[in-house]
Amino acid sequence: MNRKKHSLLLVDDEATNLQLLRHTLQHEYRLIFAKDGKTALKMAQQEQPDLILLDIMMPDMSGYDLCEQLKNIQALRHVPIIFVTALSDSGDEEKGFALGAVDYITKPFNPAIVKARVRTHLSLVQAEEVLETRLQIVQCLGKAAEYRDNETGMHILRISHFARTIAKAIGFSDEQADELLHAAPMHDVGKIGIPDAILLKPGKLTAEEWEVMRQHPAIGARIIGEHKSSLLQLAATIALCHHEKWDGSGYPNGLAGEDIPLEARIVSLVDVFDALTSVRPYKKAWPIEEALEFIRDQSGSHFDPMLVDVFINCLPEILRIRDRWADKPE
C-alpha cells in the first residue's frame, strides 16, 4: 500500500521561486501553490497542509501577517511554518520565530537544505502525533479499568491532576509532573484481570477473595509490560506499587518507606482521598474533613508523612480540581 504523501503549501509572489521549490520538492510531496497571502489563507483552510513554506516580502499581506493569521486559526495553529526569504537580518528571524515559525531559510536557497529542513519538521510533527496517540491509548486503558470497577472517567482525571499538583509542589519539573499526570490513569488497569464476582461484590470480601483482589497490581504491571518508553515504565511502576504502604504492610511486595517509588506514593495518597470523597455503589461520599482526618491519622503508616503535609498545603488547588471534574449526578 502506498503511503499518502505529505502536502506542502508553497507561498511566494515570485513565480520563479515557486518553480525552484516545485523542482526541489515535487517528487516527495503533494504541492499546493499560492502567490499572495489572501489566496494562501484560503488554500490553507481548504487543504489543511502538513507544512507551509512562506515568503515574507509579498504585496498586500506580508508573510509575517499571514503567519499571524494562520496561528490564530485553531485547525492550523500547529502546522509548521518555514520562512523562505531574502531577508537575513537577525531581527527578521527573531520576529518570525516570535510569530510562531519553526525555521528560517534564506534565499538563494540550497535545495538540499530545503529538503532536509522540511523532512526534519515533518518528522517532529509525526513524533508529536505518536506521543499524542500513545497518551490517548494510556487514557483509554485507564478508563477501561474504571468501568470494570463501577467508577468513572472523572475519577482518573481527578487523581491525575491531584498527582500533578503534588508533584509540582515537591519540585518535579513540568515534564516530570506531566509524565506522572499521563501515567496515573493506568494505576488500576490490573482490575481488568479480576473476576466480576470479586471485583463487583457489594459485600465484604472473604480472605480467599482478598488474595485474588491483591493480585491486581501485579496483573496491571504485566498488562503494561516492559518498554523503553519512560511513560510506560512509570505507568507500570505505579500500577505495581500504588497499594504499598509506608509502614510495609501493603501489597504485593511489602515495600516500606522510600523503597516505594515516590510517584506510586503520590498516586496512593490521592487515590484514597478521591475514593473516600466519592459516591460508590457500596458507600456514600465522606465529607472532606472526615477524609482529611483519616489521611492525617494514616500519616506514617499508610502514607508518606512528607506527602501528607504537602497534600494538606495544596488542599485549595485539590478542591478546585475536584470541583472542575466532579462526577455528574445520575
FENDA-V410413 format. One record per pair of residues at least 24 apart in sequence whose ideal C-beta (glycine too) atoms are under 8 Angstrom apart, sorted by the first residue. I is the first residue (numbers start at 1). J is the second residue. Records with the same first field share a line. If there is no record, write none. Layout:
I: J + J
This chain:
5: 29 + 30
6: 30 + 50 + 51 + 122
7: 31 + 32 + 47 + 48 + 49 + 50
8: 32 + 49 + 50 + 51 + 52 + 53 + 118
9: 33 + 34 + 40 + 43 + 44 + 47 + 49 + 51 + 52 + 53
10: 34 + 53
11: 35 + 37 + 40 + 52 + 53 + 54 + 55 + 58 + 63 + 66
12: 54 + 55 + 58 + 84
13: 55 + 57 + 58 + 59
14: 55
17: 55 + 84 + 107
20: 109 + 111
21: 53 + 84 + 114
23: 111
24: 111 + 114 + 115
25: 114 + 115 + 118
28: 115
29: 118
36: 60 + 61
37: 61 + 62 + 63 + 65 + 66 + 69
40: 66
41: 66 + 69 + 70
44: 70 + 73 + 76 + 79
45: 73 + 75 + 76
48: 75 + 76 + 79
49: 79
50: 79 + 122 + 125
51: 79 + 80 + 81 + 82 + 118 + 121 + 122 + 125
52: 79 + 80 + 81 + 82
53: 82 + 84 + 114 + 118
54: 81 + 82 + 83 + 84 + 101
55: 83 + 84 + 85
56: 83 + 85 + 87 + 92 + 96
57: 85 + 86 + 87
63: 96
64: 95 + 96 + 99
67: 96 + 99 + 100 + 101
68: 99 + 100
71: 99 + 100
78: 125 + 128
80: 121 + 122 + 124 + 125
82: 117 + 118 + 121
84: 109 + 114
134: 229 + 231
135: 182 + 231
138: 182 + 183 + 185 + 186 + 231 + 232 + 235
139: 182 + 185
141: 185 + 186 + 189 + 223
142: 184 + 185 + 186 + 187 + 188 + 189
143: 185
144: 189 + 192
145: 186 + 188 + 189 + 190 + 191 + 192 + 220
146: 188
148: 191 + 192 + 194 + 199
149: 188 + 191 + 199 + 200
150: 200 + 280 + 281
151: 278 + 280
152: 327
154: 325 + 326 + 327 + 328
155: 274 + 275 + 278 + 327
156: 184 + 185
157: 325
158: 270 + 274 + 321 + 322 + 325
159: 184 + 185 + 187 + 267 + 270 + 271 + 274
160: 184 + 185
161: 321 + 325
162: 270 + 273 + 274 + 318 + 321
163: 263 + 266 + 267 + 270
165: 314 + 317 + 318 + 321
166: 266 + 269 + 270 + 307 + 310 + 311 + 314
167: 263 + 266
169: 310 + 313 + 314
170: 306 + 307 + 310
179: 230 + 231 + 234
180: 234 + 263 + 266 + 267
182: 231
183: 231 + 232 + 234 + 235 + 238 + 263
184: 238 + 267
186: 220 + 224 + 235 + 238 + 239
187: 220 + 235 + 238 + 239 + 242 + 267 + 271
188: 216 + 220 + 239 + 242
189: 220 + 223 + 224 + 239
190: 215 + 216 + 217 + 218 + 219 + 220 + 221 + 222 + 223 + 239
191: 216 + 219 + 220
192: 219 + 223
193: 219 + 223
194: 219
202: 281 + 282
214: 243 + 251 + 252
215: 252
217: 241 + 242 + 243 + 251 + 252
218: 252
234: 263
237: 261 + 263 + 264
238: 263 + 264 + 267
240: 264
242: 267 + 268 + 271
243: 268
244: 268
245: 301 + 302 + 303
246: 300 + 301 + 302 + 303 + 304 + 305
247: 300 + 301 + 302
249: 301
250: 302
257: 304
260: 304
265: 303 + 304 + 307
266: 307
268: 302 + 303
269: 295 + 303 + 304 + 307 + 308 + 311
270: 311 + 318
272: 302 + 303
273: 311 + 318
274: 322
277: 322
278: 327
279: 327
288: 319
